[in-house]
Amino acid sequence: MMIKIDGSAIEGGGQIVRNGLALATLTNQSFSVDKIRQGRKQPGLKNQHLHCIKALKQMCNAEVVGDELGSTAVDYIPGKISNRDIEIDIGTAGSITLMMQSLWLPALFSDRKTKFRIIGGTDVAWSMPIDYLKELFIPQLWKYADIKVRVKKRGYYPKGQGVVEVEVKPKFSNYNEAPPISSIERGKLVQIKGVSHASADLADAQVAERQTNAAIIRLKKYDCPIDIRDEYQNTASTGSGITLWAIFSKIGYENEIDFKNPVRLGGDCLGEKGIKAEVIGDKAAQQLIHEIDSEACVDSHLADNLIPILGLVGGEFKTSTVTDHTKTNIWTTEKFVKSRFEVKDNIVKCDKIIVEEII
């Protein structure tokens, strides 16, 4: 039976396609999606989505109808996961982190190690920066897999050409055996860390340092150490950005990190032509402050990325805002699993799920 999905539902973006591909591949269920990205100015599949499909074709020999640029409908029939070494060159500054949304689930809950080498954009608009992925999203996966992420080269818009290598060694071959997410109590703020980065041609203007200094000035209101690293790289395009994260220690861990259920909140901002570096650093800090002051355990951006995993392993988390992205991902995930989500007072819950078929 083929699952039918309306690609224009709720937020109506490409995340419906990406998460649908991930869930279909892991649960071995075929699905058909139409009205793809109808909520966008240019509907249909973009280059980034096509490369998600291309990677999964390598990974599980999927059969696909409609995988063409601009296509507004796709039929996806996954095969058995077999290939464990995936190499993809997006060819543009298409987001590497968005592409990984289609690949995490099949790699996380598997019977062997998977390696990815992806060329594209590491720090581009409307997507998770690569440092956010490493320092906020990946820690949520520590209890499910040993994961290494190596940023060999950053890639900014428009040329991209960033290089990221990811290695995933699962701890559970069956996600029904995996422990649930539990992030309701966050404990004490013990440290704020960050990475302020820029292309090498901006070094003389001290862009990274200026982003850092502006962020530190804004964040000094908190009684904790602040450590933001400045970084420059030779890149194909000029660019900059800053990612910040607050680390909390739960009661009983005596200022140690809870590796099973870590609590980290993030804030980030990309550099823009004509916008001063100080403004970029301050914006990222203000975003982080909003999350810290919300009393949340999971920030609003991390929340929507955790939904497919929460749908598989069950559990609960408290976020600052239940965004349309989060609502869309809940709606999509429920198409592939039998359990149902509950959202109340910014707490998102899901019981342990049972799927139709486990590979």
N, C-alpha and C positions, 0 to 999 in steps of 0.2 A: 504494500500500500504506500502511495506517495503522499507525503504531508504537503498540504497547500498553505502557502504563506503570502500575505498581502504586504508587499514591500513598501507601501505608503502608510502603514499603520503608525500611529502616534508621532514619533519624531521623524519617521520616514527617510532615514539616511542609510548609508552603506553598512552600518553596523548590523542591520538585520541580515544582510547577505553574509558578512564575515562570521557572525556567531552561528548562523544557520549552517554554514559550511563546517564549522568546528564540531558542532553538536551532531550533525548528520554523520560525519566521518567516524566519530568516536562510538556512537550508538548504532552505527551501521543501518541507518534509516535514510531512504531516498526522500528528497523534497523538491518542490517546485515553487519558485517565487516569481511574482509578476509585479508590475508597477514599481520597479526598482528605482530607488532614490527619487521618487516622484516629488518629494518635499524639497528638492534642490533646484537651483536655477538651470543646471544642465543634468537632466535625468539620465538614468542608465548607468551601466558599468563603466568605471574609469580604469585606467591602466593598472592602478594598484589592486583593484578587485580581480582583474584578469590574472595577475601574478599570484594572488591567493589561490585561485583555481589551478593555475599551472603548478604550484608547489604541491597541492594536494593530489594532483594527477600523478606526480612523481611518488608521492607518499603512499597512495592506496589504489593506484590504477583506476581512478574514478572515471565514469562515463558522464559526459557533460554535453548538454544541448543549449545553445545560446550564449556561449562564452566568446562574445565579440564586443569590441569597443562600442559603447553606447547602447548595448542591448538592454531592454527593460524587462526581460523574462529569461529565466534559467531553469533548466531541469538538471538535478544533480543526483547521480547514483553512485554511492561510494563502493569501493571494493575492499578487500582485506588489506590492512596496513602491512606494508612489507619493506619499502625503501626507508632507510634510516639516515641517509646522508643527502641532504637537500641543498642545492645551490640555486639561487635566484638572483638575477640582476634586473631590478625594476626598470632600469633604463632612464629614470627621471629622479626627481627629488621626492617621489612617492614615499610615504611614511613606512619605515621598517617596522615600527612598533604597532601600527594599525594592521599591517600584514600578518604579524605574529598572532593577532587575535584569532585568526583561523587555524593556527598551528599549535597553540599551547595545549589544548585539551587532548588531541591525539598523541602528543608527545609526553604529556604528564602521566597519563594512565595507560601504560604500555608494558610490554615484557622485556624491553631492552632499551639501550641508550640511543638517542637521536641527536644528530648534529645538523645545524643550519648555518649556511653562510649566505648572507643577504647583502646586496649592494643597493643603496638608495638614499633616502633622507633620514638622518638621525634626529634632527631638530628642525621640524617644519610646522607650519600653522595647522591648527585644528587636530592635533594629535599629541599623544603622550611623548614628551622628550625622552631620549634614551636614558638619561640619568634618573628620570622619574621611574622608568621601567626597572632599572637596576636597583634603586634604593627604596622604592615604595611598593611596586607590584611584586617583584621577585621575592621579597621577604615573606609575603603571604603564601608563597608556594613552597617554602623551605620544608614544611612537614610532608609534602607530597613527592618531592624530588630533589636531588642534588643538581643545582643549576649553575653553570658558568656562563657569563656574558662578557665577551671581549669586544670593546669598541676599538677596532683597528684604525679607523679614520672617521671623523665627523663629516656629515653631508648636509649642507644648507641649500635652501632654495636659491636659484632655479636648477642648478646642475646636479645637485645631490652628490653621488659618487662616494657616499659614506659606506664604510664596510663594518659589519657586525657579525661576529661568530657566536653562536649559542649552542651549548651542549646541555642536554637534559637526560639525567639518569633517574628513572622513576623508582620510588620506594614501594609503590603498589601497582600491580598489574591489573587489578580490578578496583575501580573507583568505589564500588559498594563496600569495600573494606577500608577505605580512606577515612580519616577522622574529620569531623565537621569543623566548620569555621565558627569561632567563638570570640567575638570582639564587641563586648558591651561595656566593660569597665577598662579604663585606660591608665589609671594610676597617676604618677607624678611626671611632669616634664623634666627630663634630665639633660637634654642636649638639643641644640639646633645645628644642623650641618648643611652643607651645600656645595654646589659646583657652579662657578661662574666661568663661562667659556666664550671664546671668540676666535675668529680666523686670524692667522698670523699677520695679515695686512692691517689689523686694527691694534697691534701691540703698541705702536708708538703713541697712539691716542689713549692708551691704558684703559681700554673699554672694559675688560674683565674686572680690573681693580675698582673701577668707578661703580660698576654694578654691585660689586661686593660691599663697598663702603656704604652705599646708599641703603642696602638691605640691612646691614649691621646697625646703622643709625636707627632705623625703624624698629628693629627687633630687640633693642637694648632694654625695653620695658620688662622683659622676662629675666628672671633670676636663674640663669643657666648658662653654661659655656656655649659660645657660638664659634663654629669652625667652618669657614667657607673657602674652598680651594679655587685658585685662579688658574686658568688653563688656556693656552694658545696652540693652535694646530694649523699646518698648511692644508688648505681645503680648496675645492674646485670653485666655490662661490663664497663671497663675503657674507659673514653672518655672526650672530652672537646670541647669547641667552643665559639664563640663570635658573637653576632648580634648587629649591630649599626643602628640607624635611625636618620635622620635629620628632624626636624620639622620646617615648614615654616608658616608664618602668612601672609595672603593676605591683601592687602590695604583695610582699612576700618574696620578691625577687631581688630586693636590696640593691637597687640600681643596676641590675643585670637585665639583659634583653630576654624577653620570653620568646624563644625561637619557635615555639609551637603556635602561638597566637600573638605575634608582635604588633605593637601599636605605633604607627607612624603616620603623620599627616604631612601633606605636601602643598607647595605653592611654586609656580613657575611663570616665566614670561620670556618670550622671544624678542630679540632686538628688532627694531624697525628703522628703516632709513628715515632720517629726519627727526627721530625721537632720541633724546639724550640718554646715555647709558644710566645716568642717575635715576631717570624716570623708570627704566626697565627694572632695575634692582628694587626700587621702592614698590612697584606694582607687584612683584613676586612676593615681597615681604608682607604687603597688605593682604594678599590672597592667603598666605600662611596664617597670618594673625586671625583672619576671619574663621579659618578652620579650627585653630587652637581655642579661640574664645567660644566656639559653638558647643564645646564639651563632647564633640564627636570622637569616635575611635577610628573611623574610616572617612577620609575626605570625599567630597562629592564626585570627584573624577575617578577615584579608586573604586567607589561603590559600583558604578556601572560595569567596570571591568571584572568585578568579582561575581557578578550575578550568574553567569553560566557555571562557574565552579560551585557556587552555593547551591545551584539547582541539582548538581550531581552528588555532592557530599552532605548537603544539609547544613543546618546551623543558623546563626544569626549574627548581625552586626548593627551598630548604631552609626549613622552617618549624619552629616550636617544638613544636607538637602537631598531629597529624593527627586532627581532631575528627570527630564523627559527621556534622556539616554538610558537611565536606570529603568524607568517604566517600560521602555521599548524592549530592553534586554530581558526583563521579566516576561513580557508578553511572548517574545521569541522562544525563550527557554521552555516555557510551558507547552509549546507545541511539540517538544521532543521528549518531555518527561511527564510522568503521571502525577507527581506531586504538585502542590500549588503554593505560591508565595503568599505571605501576609505582610502588609506594610502598615505600621501604626506608630505615630510619634517619632518618625525618622528611624525606627527600628525595622529592619528587613529580616524576616524569618522564612525558613523553608525546611520542611521535614525531610528526613532521609528519603531519597527517591528510589523508585524501581523503574527501570527502563524496559522497553520492549525486547531488546536483544543486546547482549554483551558479546563483543568480539572475543 
